[in-house]
Each structure stands twice: as C-alpha cells, then as structure tokens.
C-alpha cells in the first residue's frame, strides 16, 4: 500500500539524489499522523464543550487522584505552558465552574486548583470520546503491532521527556 509520504520521498529522491531522505519516511508519517490525531482530539473535545487546553488541565487534575488538586506550579510542569498562560487558563476554567481555587494549607500565599464535579465529569466524558477516536486510528494495527509501535515511539520521545530543566 502506497501513501502520500511514499510519493513525497520518491519525488525528493528524484530531485535531490544527493540527499539521504530516509528520515522523511518515518518523521513525515509521524507528522501526518499527529495532524490526524489533533483533528480527532478536537472532535472528541468539542463534543463535550472543551478546548484541547481545557482537557489538558482537567485531566492533569484528574490524574492527580483524590481530591483532584494541584498547585499552579505542578500544572505548569504537566502542561508545559508559562505561568501567565496557566493563570489565564485557571481563571477561564474557574469562570466555567470546571475548577476552583482554594487556599494552600501548607503555604499561606499559595493556592491549589481543584477539579469540580462538573470538571471531572466533562474531563472523563471527553477522555472516553478521545479513546474511541484513537482506537479508530489504530484499528489497522494488531495488538502486537500497537505494542511494538508504542515501544519504538517511546524510544524516540523519552530523551525529550527527560531533558533536565
């Protein structure tokens, strides 16, 4: 089965035989797949009235476990945004009733961000919708192939995830 990347690589090999275009065979497919995944994520989240960034914050809080709360600094670490961006996001989510700010009992100047029941329910529903979309994307692969692909992708992404800050 031929795909668009095969056609792109063939054209580059013809036009630039002096270049090794082999990385395109993998990374162009990863890039194309990321665009399809982004589209699927947007569909899954919009069906639950969420933007992708809202889902990211809500699910970071949900993964924290009961009582589903984190400091803004912990949310920064998990969502990779600036403190100004996170403050804006928390404000917007609080206005929608999806999170609430609470005083941090261990730091008089600090706050904790806690998931509301509505935030938990919306995040959980959106996650279920996302997993349905992702299963459809992976449907062509056997369980063994999915495991192999996950391992190979982990090998590529782990160095980026473990860069000291």
Backbone torsions as a table, in degrees:
resi	resn	phi	psi	omega
1	UNK	NA	128.1	179.5
2	UNK	-99.0	145.1	176.6
3	UNK	-126.1	-178.8	-177.6
4	UNK	-61.7	-34.9	179.6
5	UNK	-65.9	-38.4	176.2
6	UNK	-57.6	-43.9	-179.8
7	UNK	-65.8	-40.5	178.6
8	UNK	-63.4	-46.6	-179.5
9	UNK	-63.7	-43.2	178.1
10	UNK	-59.0	-43.5	180.0
11	UNK	-64.3	-43.0	179.3
12	UNK	-67.5	-37.5	177.7
13	UNK	-64.5	-35.8	177.4
14	UNK	-69.8	-45.6	-174.5
15	UNK	-81.1	-30.3	-178.3
16	UNK	-134.2	66.7	-179.1
17	UNK	-63.1	-14.1	179.3
18	UNK	-78.1	-12.0	-178.3
19	UNK	-105.8	143.0	172.4
20	UNK	-86.8	104.6	-176.8
21	UNK	-95.6	12.6	-179.3
22	UNK	-53.2	-39.5	178.8
23	UNK	-55.8	-30.5	178.7
24	UNK	-61.2	-31.5	-177.7
25	UNK	-61.9	-31.6	178.4
26	UNK	-96.1	-55.5	-169.3
27	UNK	-73.1	-28.7	173.8
28	UNK	-67.4	-34.9	176.7
29	UNK	-69.2	-40.5	176.9
30	UNK	-61.0	-43.6	179.9
31	UNK	-63.1	-44.9	178.7
32	UNK	-64.1	-42.0	178.3
33	UNK	-63.3	-39.1	178.4
34	UNK	-61.1	-39.1	177.9
35	UNK	-65.2	-41.1	177.4
36	UNK	-65.7	-40.0	178.4
37	UNK	-65.6	-41.0	177.6
38	UNK	-59.8	-42.6	177.7
39	UNK	-62.8	-44.6	179.2
40	UNK	-63.3	-40.5	178.4
41	UNK	-62.1	-45.9	-178.8
42	UNK	-61.0	-40.5	178.2
43	UNK	-63.3	-49.7	-178.0
44	UNK	-60.2	-42.2	-177.4
45	UNK	-73.1	-40.2	-178.4
46	UNK	-65.1	-31.0	176.6
47	UNK	-63.2	-16.8	179.3
48	UNK	-116.6	17.2	175.9
49	UNK	67.7	30.4	-178.8
50	UNK	-122.5	149.4	169.1
51	UNK	-90.7	156.8	178.9
52	UNK	-54.2	-40.8	-179.9
53	UNK	-67.0	-33.6	177.5
54	UNK	-65.3	-43.7	177.0
55	UNK	-58.5	-44.2	-178.7
56	UNK	-58.7	-44.7	-179.5
57	UNK	-69.7	-46.3	-178.6
58	UNK	-60.8	-41.9	-177.5
59	UNK	-76.5	-27.0	172.9
60	UNK	-62.6	-43.2	177.6
61	UNK	-66.0	-40.8	-179.0
62	UNK	-63.8	-41.6	-179.9
63	UNK	-67.5	-19.8	179.7
64	UNK	-67.1	-17.2	-178.5
65	UNK	80.4	169.7	-178.5
66	UNK	-55.2	132.6	7.9
67	UNK	-91.2	25.1	176.1
68	UNK	58.1	55.3	179.8
69	UNK	-141.2	149.2	177.7
70	UNK	-145.0	161.0	172.0
71	UNK	-77.0	158.0	175.0
72	UNK	-56.5	-35.5	178.2
73	UNK	-63.5	-40.3	176.9
74	UNK	-65.7	-37.3	177.1
75	UNK	-65.2	-37.7	176.8
76	UNK	-58.1	-47.0	-177.9
77	UNK	-60.8	-40.4	-175.7
78	UNK	-79.7	-26.5	-175.1
79	UNK	-109.3	-5.1	174.5
80	UNK	57.2	47.0	174.6
81	UNK	-124.3	168.7	179.7
82	UNK	-76.0	164.9	-179.6
83	UNK	-65.0	-37.5	177.5
84	UNK	-63.2	-41.6	178.0
85	UNK	-64.3	-42.8	-178.6
86	UNK	-65.0	-41.3	178.1
87	UNK	-58.3	-44.8	178.5
88	UNK	-61.6	-42.8	-178.9
89	UNK	-66.1	-42.3	178.5
90	UNK	-62.6	-43.8	178.4
91	UNK	-56.6	-47.4	-177.0
92	UNK	-66.9	-40.2	178.3
93	UNK	-68.5	-36.7	178.0
94	UNK	-65.9	-40.2	178.9
95	UNK	-61.3	-33.7	178.3
96	UNK	-82.1	-5.2	-180.0
97	UNK	78.5	19.9	-178.0
98	UNK	-94.4	-22.2	174.4
99	UNK	-139.0	164.0	173.2
100	UNK	-136.6	150.1	176.4
101	UNK	-95.0	136.0	178.0
102	UNK	-130.7	151.0	175.2
103	UNK	-64.4	141.4	177.9
104	UNK	-83.8	113.2	-177.1
105	UNK	-62.9	-19.9	-179.3
106	UNK	-95.9	-2.7	-179.1
107	UNK	-150.4	105.4	-174.5
108	UNK	-57.2	-28.1	-179.3
109	UNK	-90.6	-11.9	-173.9
110	UNK	-92.2	166.4	175.2
111	UNK	-129.2	160.8	171.1
112	UNK	-118.6	147.8	177.0
113	UNK	-108.5	123.1	-177.8
114	UNK	-117.9	140.6	176.1
115	UNK	-71.9	132.6	173.3
116	UNK	-82.9	169.2	176.8
117	UNK	-59.1	-41.7	178.7
118	UNK	-63.8	-41.4	177.8
119	UNK	-62.2	-41.8	178.2
120	UNK	-63.9	-45.8	-178.6
121	UNK	-64.2	-43.0	179.7
122	UNK	-66.5	-42.6	178.1
123	UNK	-62.9	-43.8	179.6
124	UNK	-63.1	-43.7	179.5
125	UNK	-64.8	-42.3	179.2
126	UNK	-65.4	-37.4	177.4
127	UNK	-62.4	-43.3	178.7
128	UNK	-61.8	-41.2	177.7
129	UNK	-65.3	-39.9	178.4
130	UNK	-63.2	-44.9	-179.4
131	UNK	-63.1	-34.4	175.7
132	UNK	-63.3	-45.4	177.9
133	UNK	-62.4	-43.2	-177.7
134	UNK	-68.1	-37.1	176.1
135	UNK	-60.3	-39.4	179.2
136	UNK	-63.9	-40.3	179.3
137	UNK	-64.0	-37.7	-176.3
138	UNK	-89.8	1.8	-173.0
139	UNK	-57.8	-28.3	-178.7
140	UNK	-73.4	-13.4	-177.2
141	UNK	-102.3	143.0	174.5
142	UNK	-74.1	163.9	175.7
143	UNK	-55.5	-39.2	178.7
144	UNK	-63.9	-44.6	179.1
145	UNK	-63.4	-39.4	178.0
146	UNK	-62.7	-41.1	177.9
147	UNK	-64.7	-41.9	178.2
148	UNK	-64.3	-44.5	179.7
149	UNK	-63.3	-42.5	178.6
150	UNK	-59.2	-42.5	179.3
151	UNK	-64.5	-43.0	179.4
152	UNK	-66.0	-42.0	178.9
153	UNK	-67.1	-36.4	176.4
154	UNK	-59.3	-42.1	179.1
155	UNK	-59.1	-37.8	179.6
156	UNK	-77.7	-36.6	-174.3
157	UNK	-88.5	-26.1	-175.6
158	UNK	-54.4	-43.8	179.4
159	UNK	-60.5	-32.4	178.5
160	UNK	-73.2	-34.8	-179.1
161	UNK	-76.6	-15.1	-175.7
162	UNK	-115.9	26.8	176.4
163	UNK	-76.8	126.4	178.7
164	UNK	-64.0	139.0	179.4
165	UNK	-100.9	NA	NA
